């Protein structure tokens, strides 16, 4: 039975995203090429919170951009719900580290913006936006402008706006990296709450080991450049649960061992870059 700090997870979910032998080369001057990602393969399951972690320069963000359709793989295939990803689409929503709200629009108007572009009728988009504004705890600020919000609140607006467009998967590129430590762990806990109150599936990039362990149902650990999938780590110490608050995660049996394992792998991979 789950207590107030943990929530159970259904283990029978279907595959949402498949990455198969994804490789990405970038062309340099004089026809030279550099390989950013090499033969990456993994799955992300429905309603899973999957984190991509690895040393700096290992191709984490490049891999995420391929899932978003912003970068085309040199070889390999990426599929969402059985459909090959060949370009950007409404079935994928992206949240970046930088704040992307329109400063001339209120919180409510920002969250409604994508739906307005998609010709959703005013009553429906207003109700839909209010639902996601409430989900990220910004109801009291729905008429405020971004300049009146803190950094964490601005990022909550970005998450609500993205979720309001009903993507099949939420892609997050170090979304909490610019926040102070306290706001960061509040946002991490909020993301877990969102996962438990929606059907959201998340693929997220981070460079922070503790953040990855706290949030992840599973961690895709990338090797040093060129990025390969070195380890596919299920956070088994959670016992098939999600831990709601950070202090309980830090006290959980098995957390220190996993942290040491990942720190050791990070050190080993970092040595490959020197």
C-alpha positions in Angstrom: 0.0 0.0 0.0 1.4 3.4 -1.0 1.8 5.9 1.8 1.5 9.7 1.6 5.0 10.1 0.2 4.8 7.5 -2.6 2.4 6.6 -5.4 2.1 3.2 -7.2 2.7 2.7 -10.9 1.1 0.3 -13.3 3.8 -1.9 -14.8 1.7 -3.1 -17.8 1.9 0.1 -20.0 2.6 0.0 -23.7 5.5 1.4 -25.5 5.0 5.1 -26.4 8.3 6.0 -28.0 10.8 3.7 -29.7 14.3 4.9 -30.6 16.1 2.4 -32.8 19.8 2.7 -33.8 19.5 6.5 -34.0 22.8 8.1 -35.2 23.4 11.7 -35.9 26.4 13.2 -37.8 27.0 16.9 -38.2 29.0 18.3 -41.2 31.9 20.5 -40.4 34.0 22.7 -42.8 35.8 21.0 -45.7 33.4 18.1 -45.8 34.5 16.7 -42.4 31.9 15.2 -40.1 31.5 14.8 -36.4 29.3 12.1 -34.8 27.1 13.4 -32.0 25.0 10.3 -31.3 25.7 6.7 -32.3 23.3 3.8 -32.6 21.1 4.8 -29.7 18.2 2.5 -28.9 15.7 2.5 -26.1 11.9 2.7 -25.4 9.8 5.0 -23.4 6.6 3.6 -22.0 3.2 5.3 -21.6 3.0 7.6 -18.5 6.7 7.0 -17.9 9.1 9.7 -16.7 12.3 8.8 -18.5 15.5 10.9 -18.0 18.5 11.1 -20.4 21.7 11.6 -18.4 25.3 11.7 -19.3 28.5 13.8 -19.4 28.6 17.1 -21.1 28.8 16.9 -24.9 27.4 13.3 -25.1 24.5 14.2 -27.4 21.6 14.3 -24.9 20.0 17.4 -26.4 20.7 16.3 -29.9 18.9 13.0 -29.2 15.9 15.0 -27.7 15.8 17.2 -30.8 15.6 14.1 -33.0 12.6 13.0 -31.0 11.1 16.5 -31.4 11.7 16.3 -35.2 14.0 19.3 -35.0 17.0 17.2 -36.1 16.9 14.4 -38.7 18.8 11.3 -37.8 21.6 10.3 -40.2 20.5 6.8 -39.8 18.2 4.8 -37.6 14.5 5.3 -36.8 12.4 7.0 -34.1 8.7 6.2 -33.7 5.9 7.6 -31.6 2.8 5.4 -31.2 4.1 3.3 -34.1 4.4 6.3 -36.5 7.9 7.3 -37.7 9.0 10.8 -36.6 10.1 12.7 -39.7 9.4 16.3 -38.7 8.0 18.4 -35.8 4.4 17.7 -34.8 1.6 18.6 -32.4 1.9 15.1 -30.9 5.2 16.3 -29.2 5.4 19.3 -26.8 8.8 20.9 -26.0 9.8 22.7 -22.8 13.2 24.4 -22.9 15.4 25.8 -20.1 14.8 29.4 -21.1 11.5 31.0 -20.4 9.3 31.1 -23.5 6.2 33.0 -22.5 5.0 35.9 -24.6 5.5 39.0 -22.3 2.5 40.8 -23.8 0.1 38.0 -22.9 -1.3 37.1 -19.5 -0.8 33.6 -18.0 -4.3 32.6 -19.2 -3.6 34.0 -22.7 -0.2 32.3 -22.9 -1.7 28.9 -22.1 -4.6 29.4 -24.6 -2.2 30.6 -27.3 -1.6 27.2 -29.0 -5.2 26.3 -28.9 -6.1 29.6 -30.5 -3.8 28.9 -33.4 -5.4 25.5 -33.7 -8.9 27.2 -33.9 -10.2 25.7 -30.7 -13.5 27.5 -29.8 -13.1 30.2 -27.1 -15.2 28.5 -24.4 -13.3 25.2 -24.8 -9.9 26.7 -24.8 -10.6 28.8 -21.8 -11.8 25.8 -19.8 -8.9 23.7 -21.0 -6.4 26.4 -20.1 -7.9 26.8 -16.7 -7.6 23.1 -16.0 -3.8 23.1 -16.7 -3.3 26.5 -14.9 -4.8 24.8 -11.9 -2.7 21.7 -12.4 0.5 23.9 -12.1 -0.9 25.9 -9.2 -1.2 29.3 -10.9 -4.9 29.9 -10.7 -4.4 33.0 -8.6 -2.0 34.4 -11.2 -3.9 33.6 -14.4 -4.4 37.4 -15.1 -0.7 38.3 -14.4 1.9 39.0 -17.0 5.2 37.1 -17.2 7.2 40.1 -15.9 5.2 39.8 -12.7 6.2 36.1 -12.1 9.2 34.4 -10.6 11.4 32.1 -12.7 9.7 29.0 -11.4 6.3 30.4 -12.1 7.3 31.3 -15.7 8.4 27.7 -16.2 5.1 26.5 -14.8 3.4 28.6 -17.4 5.5 27.0 -20.1 4.6 23.5 -18.9 0.9 24.4 -18.7 0.9 25.9 -22.2 2.6 22.8 -23.6 0.2 20.3 -21.8 -2.8 22.3 -22.9 -2.0 21.4 -26.5 -2.5 17.7 -25.5 0.8 16.3 -26.8 1.4 12.5 -26.8 4.7 13.1 -25.1 6.3 16.0 -23.3 9.9 16.7 -24.1 12.0 18.7 -21.6 15.5 20.0 -22.2 17.0 20.8 -18.8 13.8 22.7 -17.9 14.9 23.5 -14.3 18.5 24.3 -15.0 18.2 28.1 -14.7 16.4 28.0 -11.3 17.8 28.4 -7.8 18.1 25.2 -5.7 14.9 25.6 -3.7 12.7 26.5 -6.7 14.3 23.6 -8.6 13.2 20.9 -6.1 9.7 22.5 -5.8 9.5 22.2 -9.6 10.7 18.6 -9.5 8.0 17.7 -7.0 5.4 19.5 -9.2 6.4 17.5 -12.2 5.8 14.2 -10.3 2.4 15.6 -9.2 1.6 16.4 -12.8 2.5 12.9 -13.8 0.2 11.5 -11.2 -2.7 13.7 -12.2 -2.5 13.3 -16.0 -1.7 10.7 -18.7 1.5 12.5 -19.5 4.6 10.7 -20.8 7.9 12.6 -20.3 11.3 12.3 -21.9 13.6 14.8 -20.2 17.3 15.7 -20.5 19.3 16.6 -17.4 23.0 16.9 -16.3 22.0 16.6 -12.6 22.4 13.1 -11.1 20.3 13.8 -8.1 17.5 15.2 -10.2 17.6 12.2 -12.5 17.3 9.7 -9.7 14.5 11.7 -7.9 12.4 12.1 -11.0 13.1 9.1 -13.2 11.2 5.9 -13.5 14.1 5.0 -15.8 17.4 6.6 -16.7 19.0 6.4 -20.1 22.7 6.9 -19.3 24.7 8.1 -22.3 28.4 7.5 -22.9 30.9 10.2 -23.7 31.1 11.6 -27.2 29.8 10.2 -29.5 26.8 9.4 -27.3 25.7 5.8 -27.0 23.3 4.2 -24.6 25.7 2.8 -22.0 23.1 1.8 -19.4 19.3 1.6 -19.2 18.6 2.0 -15.5 15.3 1.3 -13.8 15.2 3.1 -10.4 14.4 -0.2 -8.7 15.0 1.1 -5.1 11.7 2.9 -5.4 9.9 -0.4 -5.6 7.7 0.4 -8.5 6.6 3.6 -6.9 7.2 7.3 -7.4 8.4 9.3 -4.4 6.5 12.5 -3.9 9.0 14.6 -2.0 12.8 14.9 -2.1 13.7 14.4 1.5 12.1 10.9 1.4 14.0 10.1 -1.7 17.3 11.1 -0.1 16.5 8.9 2.9 15.4 5.9 0.8 17.3 2.7 1.1 19.1 2.1 -2.2 19.4 5.8 -3.2 23.0 6.2 -2.1 24.1 3.1 -3.9 22.5 4.2 -7.2 24.0 7.7 -6.8 27.5 6.2 -6.3 27.0 3.9 -9.3 26.0 6.8 -11.6 28.8 9.1 -10.2 31.3 6.4 -11.0 30.0 6.0 -14.5 30.0 9.7 -15.0 33.6 9.9 -13.9 34.6 7.0 -16.2 32.9 8.7 -19.2 34.4 12.1 -18.4 37.9 10.6 -18.5 37.2 9.6 -22.1 37.0 13.3 -23.0 40.4 14.1 -21.7 
